[in-house]
């Protein structure tokens, strides 16, 4: 879509470029290639007859013109987002809307197969795009590039509404032939004597919910392996003496196909509150409300299967 000769998609690209002050980071945030983002910057520069971003040493900094128009650009994009969401009448059976959701591989494994199957049956034109958690996920929601974030409570911004999706408890998982699992209950000595597989996420906010709390324990574990995906951790304990701490729903899912054993935590451990968050301007968006209700329905069904 063009307005006065300007491709309006370039306004979104310019906003992200000015935020990140880096072509590569902007490309990553918008889920496009670096050459595509460089081409967008070239077109923005041509239209505005201004460099917009200039190389200063090894950094790119915004020009005076870019600094001057950035607040109005953000306001315009927010107003457009509100206009589109509030003026739309949503009929899930006829909609061809695409929803972008920031969420973890944990939820993609235990919840989204059922969600997407129902969408395929009842709303065949609706498309779901999922984005893995990143350090810029909250700012991506701020700018309207995500419809929902589904994440542990501690990782969310306080600037937008949240709703509780479910509470999740944690268990210890290991190879079924690990001698520590021959007893009815894993002991603290078993736990701390073993090597562990730990899950860490992101470049800045690296620590997962489980790791954040385990690191506060008075006794330190021996970490034999760090992985960046919840789905990899159970694979890494098979045919080894290693243990991993993981979400109960995910452990039960993997127990259907892997030779693993599951034990309760050998000490008190908090439950994780998994939340849904959406932009404050989208509270009355009927399509988003439909999607939230659908996700919550399947989360409740998943609770009943635990």
ROKOLTI-174177 format. One record per residue: x, y, z of N, C-alpha, C in turn; residue in one letter. Coordinates in steps of 0.2 Angstrom, whole numbers, m for minus. Example, Ala and Ser with C-alpha at 12.3 -4.5 7.8 and 13.67 -1.06 7.14 Angstrom:
2
     nx     ny     nz    cax    cay    caz     cx     cy     cz  r
     66    m28     39     62    m22     39     66    m16     39  A
     64    m11     35     68     m5     36     64      0     39  S
END
This chain:
306
     nx     ny     nz    cax    cay    caz     cx     cy     cz  r
      4     m6      0      0      0      0      4      6      0  X
      2     11     m4      6     17     m5      2     23     m3  X
      6     28      0      3     34      2      7     40      0  X
      5     44     m5     10     49     m8     16     46    m10  X
     16     41    m13     21     37    m16     26     33    m12  X
     24     33     m5     28     29      0     25     23      1  X
     29     17      1     26     11      3     26     11     10  X
     20     10     13     19     11     20     22      6     24  X
     24      0     21     28     m5     25     35     m2     27  X
     37      3     23     44      6     25     44     10     31  X
     38     12     33     37     16     39     39     11     45  X
     36      5     45     38      0     50     45     m1     50  X
     48     m2     44     55     m4     44     59      2     47  X
     57      8     45     61     14     48     61     14     55  X
     55     13     58     54     13     65     59      8     69  X
     59      2     66     63     m3     69     71     m1     68  X
     73      1     62     79      3     61     82      9     66  X
     77     14     67     79     19     72     80     16     79  X
     75     11     81     76      8     87     82      5     88  X
     84      0     83     90     m4     84     96     m1     82  X
     96      4     77    102      8     75    107      2     72  X
    104     m3     69    108     m8     66    104    m12     61  X
    107    m12     55    103    m16     50    102    m23     52  X
    107    m26     54    107    m34     56    102    m35     61  X
    102    m31     67     97    m32     72     90    m30     70  X
     89    m25     66     83    m24     63     80    m29     59  X
     84    m32     55     82    m38     51     80    m44     55  X
     84    m45     60     82    m51     65     75    m49     68  X
     74    m43     70     68    m42     74     62    m42     69  X
     63    m40     63     57    m41     58     57    m47     54  X
     62    m52     56     61    m58     53     62    m58     45  X
     67    m54     43     68    m53     36     76    m54     35  X
     78    m55     29     86    m55     28     89    m48     29  X
     95    m49     30     99    m42     30     99    m38     24  X
    100    m42     18    100    m38     12     93    m35     11  X
     88    m38     13     81    m35     12     80    m29     16  X
     83    m29     22     83    m23     27     87    m18     24  X
     93    m19     21     97    m14     18     94    m11     12  X
     90    m15      8     86    m12      3     81     m7      5  X
     78     m9     11     72     m5     13     75      2     16  X
     81      2     19     85      8     21     86     12     15  X
     89      9     10     90     13      4     84     17      1  X
     78     13      1     72     16     m1     70     22      3  X
     71     21     10     69     26     15     73     32     14  X
     79     31     13     84     37     12     82     41      5  X
     80     37      0     78     40     m6     72     44     m5  X
     67     41     m2     61     45     m1     61     51      3  X
     65     51      8     65     56     13     71     61     11  X
     75     59      6     81     63      4     85     65     11  X
     86     59     15     90     60     21     93     53     22  X
    100     53     25    103     47     26     99     43     32  X
     95     46     36     91     43     41     96     40     47  X
    100     35     45    106     32     49    112     33     46  X
    117     36     50    124     37     47    129     33     51  X
    134     31     48    139     27     51    144     32     55  X
    145     30     61    149     34     65    154     30     69  X
    160     29     66    165     24     69    162     17     67  X
    160     13     72    157      6     70    150      6     72  X
    147     12     74    140     12     75    136     16     70  X
    130     15     70    125     19     66    121     23     70  X
    121     30     69    117     34     73    112     38     69  X
    106     40     72    101     43     68    103     50     66  X
    101     53     60    102     60     59     97     64     63  X
     98     71     62     94     75     66     87     75     63  X
     86     74     57     79     74     54     76     67     57  X
     80     62     57     77     55     59     75     56     67  X
     79     59     71     77     60     78     71     65     78  X
     70     70     74     64     74     74     58     71     73  X
     58     66     68     52     63     66     50     56     69  X
     55     54     73     54     47     76     48     47     81  X
     47     52     85     41     52     90     34     52     86  X
     34     56     80     28     56     77     27     50     73  X
     32     46     71     32     40     67     29     35     72  X
     31     34     78     29     30     83     21     31     84  X
     20     37     85     13     39     86      8     37     81  X
     10     38     75      7     36     69      6     28     68  X
     11     25     70     10     17     69      6     15     75  X
      6     18     81      1     15     86     m6     17     84  X
     m7     23     81    m14     25     79    m17     20     74  X
    m12     18     69    m14     14     64    m16      7     67  X
    m12      5     71    m14     m2     74    m20     m2     78  X
    m22      4     82    m28      4     85    m34      5     80  X
    m33      9     75    m38      9     70    m40      3     66  X
    m35     m1     65    m36     m8     61    m39    m13     66  X
    m37    m13     72    m40    m18     77    m47    m16     79  X
    m48    m10     80    m55     m8     83    m60     m8     77  X
    m58     m7     71    m63     m6     66    m65    m13     62  X
    m61    m18     64    m62    m25     61    m68    m28     64  X
    m72    m31     60    m77    m36     63    m74    m43     61  X
    m73    m47     67    m70    m53     66    m74    m59     66  X
    m74    m63     60    m78    m69     59    m72    m75     58  X
    m71    m79     63    m66    m84     63    m67    m88     57  X
    m73    m90     55    m74    m95     49    m72    m92     42  X
    m72    m85     42    m71    m82     36    m64    m78     36  X
    m61    m77     42    m55    m72     42    m49    m75     39  X
    m45    m71     36    m39    m73     33    m33    m70     37  X
    m34    m68     43    m30    m64     47    m24    m69     49  X
    m18    m65     50    m12    m69     52    m10    m66     59  X
     m9    m70     64     m8    m68     71      0    m70     72  X
      3    m66     75     10    m67     77     11    m67     84  X
     14    m73     86     14    m75     94     21    m76     96  X
     24    m73    101     30    m74    104     29    m79    109  X
     32    m85    108     32    m90    113     37    m95    113  X
     38    m99    118     44   m104    119     42   m111    115  X
     47   m115    114     46   m121    111     43   m126    116  X
     43   m124    122     39   m128    127     32   m128    126  X
     29   m122    125     22   m121    123     20   m124    116  X
     25   m123    111     24   m125    105     23   m133    105  X
     26   m136    109     26   m143    110     20   m146    113  X
     18   m143    119     13   m145    123      6   m142    122  X
      5   m137    119     m1   m133    118     m3   m132    111  X
      2   m130    107      0   m127    101     m2   m132     95  X
      0   m139     96     m3   m143     91    m11   m144     92  X
    m14   m144     98    m21   m144     99    m24   m137     96  X
    m21   m132     98    m23   m125     96    m24   m125     88  X
    m18   m127     85    m18   m126     77    m23   m131     74  X
    m24   m137     77    m28   m142     74    m35   m139     74  X
    m37   m136     80    m44   m133     80    m45   m127     75  X
    m39   m123     74    m40   m117     70    m41   m120     63  X
    m37   m126     61    m38   m129     54    m45   m131     53  X
    m48   m134     58    m55   m136     57    m60   m131     57  X
    m59   m125     61    m65   m120     62    m63   m114     59  X
    m57   m112     58    m55   m106     55    m49   m107     50  X
    m51   m110     44    m46   m112     40    m42   m107     36  X
    m44   m101     36    m41    m95     33    m36    m92     38  X
    m37    m93     45    m32    m90     50    m25    m93     49  X
    m20    m89     50    m13    m91     50    m10    m89     56  X
     m6    m93     59     m2    m92     65      6    m92     63  X
      9    m87     66     16    m87     65     19    m86     72  X
     23    m91     74     26    m90     81     33    m88     80  X
     35    m84     85     42    m81     86     45    m84     92  X
     51    m86     92     55    m88     98     56    m83    102  X
     57    m84    109     58    m78    114     65    m75    112  X
     65    m69    113     72    m65    112     72    m59    117  X
     78    m56    117     79    m51    122     75    m44    120  X
     72    m44    113     69    m38    111     61    m40    110  X
     59    m45    113     52    m47    112     47    m42    115  X
     48    m39    121     44    m34    124     44    m28    120  X
     49    m26    117     49    m20    113     46    m21    106  X
     46    m28    104     42    m30     98     35    m29     99  X
     33    m31    105     26    m30    106     24    m23    107  X
     28    m19    110     27    m12    110     25     m9    104  X
     29    m11     99     29     m8     92     23    m11     88  X
     19    m16     91     14    m19     87     16    m24     82  X
     22    m27     82     24    m32     78     22    m39     80  X
     20    m39     86     17    m46     89     10    m45     92  X
      6    m50     91     m1    m49     93     m1    m52    101  X
      3    m57    102      3    m60    109     10    m62    111  X
     11    m61    117     17    m65    120     14    m70    125  X
     17    m76    125     15    m81    130     21    m83    133  X
     22    m81    140     29    m82    143     28    m82    151  X
     33    m84    154     33    m84    161     32    m77    164  X
     29    m76    169     27    m69    172     33    m65    173  X
     38    m68    175     44    m64    177     47    m60    171  X
     46    m63    165     49    m61    159     45    m55    155  X
     39    m54    158     35    m49    154     35    m42    157  X
     34    m37    152     34    m30    154     28    m28    158  X
     28    m23    162     22    m21    166     18    m16    163  X
     20    m14    156     17     m9    153     10    m11    149  X
      9    m18    149      3    m20    145     m1    m25    149  X
     m7    m26    147    m11    m31    151     m9    m38    151  X
    m10    m42    156     m8    m49    156    m14    m53    159  X
    m14    m60    157    m19    m64    159    m15    m71    161  X
    m17    m74    167    m14    m80    168    m17    m86    164  X
    m12    m90    161    m14    m95    156    m14   m102    160  X
     m9   m103    164     m9   m109    168     m3   m109    173  X
     m3   m113    178      3   m113    182      6   m120    181  X
     12   m120    181     16   m127    179     21   m128    184  X
     21   m135    186     26   m137    191     31   m141    188  X
     37   m142    191     43   m144    188     45   m151    191  X
     48   m155    187     50   m162    189     57   m163    187  X
     60   m169    190     67   m171    188     66   m176    183  X
     70   m176    177     70   m181    172     77   m184    171  X
     77   m190    170     83   m194    169     82   m200    165  X
     87   m203    163     87   m210    159     83   m215    164  X
     79   m219    161     75   m224    165     80   m229    168  X
     86   m230    165     90   m235    168     95   m232    173  X
     94   m225    174     99   m222    179     97   m225    186  X
    102   m228    190    101   m231    196     97   m226    201  X
     98   m220    201     95   m215    205     87   m215    205  X
     84   m218    199     77   m218    199     74   m225    201  X
     78   m230    204     76   m236    206     72   m236    212  X
     74   m231    216     70   m229    222     64   m226    221  X
     59   m226    225     52   m223    224     53   m215    223  X
     58   m212    226     58   m205    226     66   m203    226  X
     67   m198    221     74   m196    220     76   m192    226  X
     82   m193    229     84   m189    235     88   m183    233  X
     89   m178    238     93   m172    237    100   m174    235  X
    102   m180    238    109   m182    237    110   m184    230  X
    105   m188    227    105   m190    220    105   m184    216  X
    101   m179    218    100   m173    213    107   m170    213  X
    110   m168    218    116   m164    218    122   m168    216  X
    122   m175    217    128   m179    215    129   m179    208  X
    123   m179    204    123   m180    197    125   m174    193  X
    127   m175    187    128   m169    182    121   m167    179  X
    121   m161    177    114   m159    175    115   m155    168  X
    109   m156    164    108   m152    158    104   m146    160  X
    106   m140    158    103   m134    160    101   m130    153  X
     95   m127    154     92   m123    148     93   m116    149  X
     96   m113    144     97   m105    145     95   m102    138  X
     92    m96    139     88    m93    133     91    m86    132  X
     91    m84    126     93    m77    124    100    m75    125  X
    101    m69    123    108    m66    123    109    m62    130  X
    104    m59    132    105    m55    138    101    m58    144  X
     94    m59    143     90    m62    149     91    m70    148  X
     96    m73    150     98    m79    148     95    m85    152  X
     93    m83    158     91    m88    163     84    m90    162  X
     82    m97    161     75    m99    161     73    m99    168  X
     66   m100    169     63   m100    176     66   m105    180  X
     67   m111    178     70   m116    182     77   m114    185  X
     81   m112    180     88   m111    181     88   m105    186  X
     84   m100    185     84    m94    190     83    m96    197  X
     79   m101    198     77   m103    205     83   m108    208  X
     85   m113    203     90   m117    205     97   m114    207  X
     98   m108    204    104   m105    205    104   m101    212  X
     98   m101    215     97    m98    222     98   m103    227  X
     98   m109    225     99   m115    230    106   m114    234  X
    106   m116    240    112   m115    244    117   m120    242  X
    115   m125    239    120   m130    236    120   m130    228  X
    126   m130    226    127   m129    218    127   m135    215  X
    124   m136    209    124   m142    205    130   m141    200  X
    131   m147    198    137   m148    192    133   m148    186  X
    134   m142    182    131   m142    175    136   m145    170  X
    134   m151    167    138   m154    162    137   m151    155  X
    131   m149    154    129   m147    147    124   m141    148  X
    125   m136    143    120   m130    143    117   m131    136  X
    110   m131    135    107   m131    129    102   m125    128  X
    100   m123    122     96   m117    121     88   m119    120  X
     87   m125    121     80   m127    119     77   m132    124  X
     71   m131    127     68   m136    131     67   m143    128  X
     66   m143    121     65   m149    118     71   m153    117  X
     77   m150    118     83   m154    118     85   m157    124  X
     84   m154    130     86   m156    136     84   m164    138  X
     78   m166    137     77   m173    138     81   m178    134  X
     82   m176    128     86   m180    123     93   m181    126  X
     96   m176    130    103   m176    132    104   m181    139  X
     98   m183    142     99   m187    148     99   m195    146  X
     96   m196    140     95   m203    138    102   m206    138  X
    103   m212    140    110   m216    140    115   m212    143  X
    113   m209    149    118   m205    153    116   m205    160  X
    120   m203    164    118   m202    171    116   m195    173  X
    115   m191    168    114   m184    169    106   m183    170  X
    105   m178    174     98   m176    175     96   m169    172  X
     90   m168    172     87   m161    170     81   m159    173  X
     80   m153    175     74   m151    178     69   m148    172  X
     63   m150    172     59   m147    166     52   m147    168  X
     48   m144    164     40   m143    165     37   m150    165  X
     32   m151    170     29   m158    170     26   m160    163  X
     22   m155    160     18   m156    154     23   m159    149  X
     29   m156    148     34   m158    143     37   m164    145  X
     38   m166    151     41   m172    153     36   m178    151  X
     30   m177    153     25   m182    151     25   m183    144  X
     25   m178    140     25   m179    132     31   m183    130  X
     37   m181    133     43   m185    130     43   m192    133  X
     40   m193    139     40   m200    141     36   m205    137  X
     32   m202    132     28   m206    128     33   m209    122  X
     39   m206    121     43   m209    116     50   m210    118  X
     52   m207    124     59   m208    126     60   m213    132  X
     65   m216    133     66   m220    139     69   m216    145  X
     64   m212    147     66   m208    153     61   m209    159  X
     64   m207    165     60   m208    171     59   m201    174  X
     53   m200    177     51   m194    180     50   m194    187  X
     53   m190    191     53   m189    198     51   m182    201  X
     47   m182    206     46   m176    209     52   m172    212  X
     52   m166    212     58   m162    215     59   m164    222  X
     65   m165    224     67   m168    230     67   m162    236  X
     65   m156    234     64   m151    238     59   m146    236  X
     56   m142    240     51   m137    238     53   m133    232  X
     49   m132    227     51   m128    221     44   m125    219  X
     45   m118    217     39   m114    215     36   m116    208  X
     30   m115    208     27   m116    201     28   m110    197  X
     28   m111    190     29   m106    185     22   m103    183  X
     21    m97    183     15    m94    181     16    m92    173  X
     13    m96    169     13    m94    162      7    m90    160  X
      9    m84    157      5    m78    156      4    m77    148  X
     m2    m74    147     m3    m71    140     m3    m63    141  X
      1    m60    136      1    m53    136      0    m50    129  X
     m4    m44    129     m5    m41    123     m5    m34    124  X
     m4    m30    119     m4    m23    119    m10    m20    122  X
     m9    m14    126    m14    m11    129    m19     m8    125  X
    m17     m6    118    m22     m4    114    m26     m9    110  X
    m24    m16    111    m28    m21    108    m33    m25    112  X
    m34    m22    118    m39    m25    123    m46    m27    120  X
    m48    m22    116    m55    m23    113    m55    m26    106  X
    m49    m29    104    m48    m32     97    m52    m39     97  X
    m58    m39     93    m62    m45     93    m58    m52     91  X
    m53    m51     86    m50    m56     84    m45    m59     89  X
    m41    m54     92    m37    m56     97    m40    m59    103  X
    m46    m57    105    m50    m60    110    m52    m67    109  X
    m54    m68    102    m56    m75    100    m50    m80    101  X
    m44    m77     99    m38    m81     99    m36    m83    107  X
    m36    m78    111    m35    m79    118    m39    m84    121  X
    m46    m83    119    m50    m88    122    m49    m95    120  X
    m47    m96    114    m45   m102    111    m39   m105    114  X
    m34   m101    115    m28   m104    118    m29   m106    126  X
    m33   m102    129    m35   m103    136    m39   m109    137  X
    m44   m111    132    m48   m117    132    m43   m123    132  X
    m38   m123    127    m34   m129    127    m29   m129    132  X
    m27   m124    135    m23   m124    142    m27   m127    147  X
    m33   m126    148    m37   m129    153    m38   m137    152  X
    m39   m138    145    m39   m146    144    m32   m149    145  X
    m27   m145    144    m20   m148    145    m20   m149    153  X
    m22   m144    157    m22   m145    164    m25   m151    166  X
    m31   m153    163    m35   m159    165    m31   m165    164  X
    m27   m165    159    m23   m171    157    m17   m172    161  X
    m15   m168    165     m9   m168    169     m9   m174    174  X
END
